[in-house]
Amino acid sequence: YLRENNHRQALRILFLMVLKDLSSMELIVWKKNKTNHDYLRELKETGIQLPYRRISLAFDAARYGNYMVNETSFTQIKGHFDAIQKAIKPTTPSS
């Protein structure tokens, strides 16, 4: 999607990847009818509630509020995705 300059769809895919990772790590229980607010409550004691809130607000604005995501805004939002990915999947040092 980035090659096509479709930043809105790229944001959607990144958000779905985060949900998948959170579910895989059993930090949330994914269900079709849950809202982002439901997941935010599940993350209350994890320390990643704030980064998740930031990306869910960006996702909601782009998906439901027709917020236009351009290259500049995508780069800013991507920083929040990178932060949450780093928090839930810390890299291990090479030996």
PyMOL commands that set and color helices and strands:
alter all, ss='L'
color gray80, all
select helices_A, chain A and resi 7-24+36-42+49-64+71-88
alter helices_A, ss='H'
color red, helices_A
deselect
rebuild
show_as cartoon
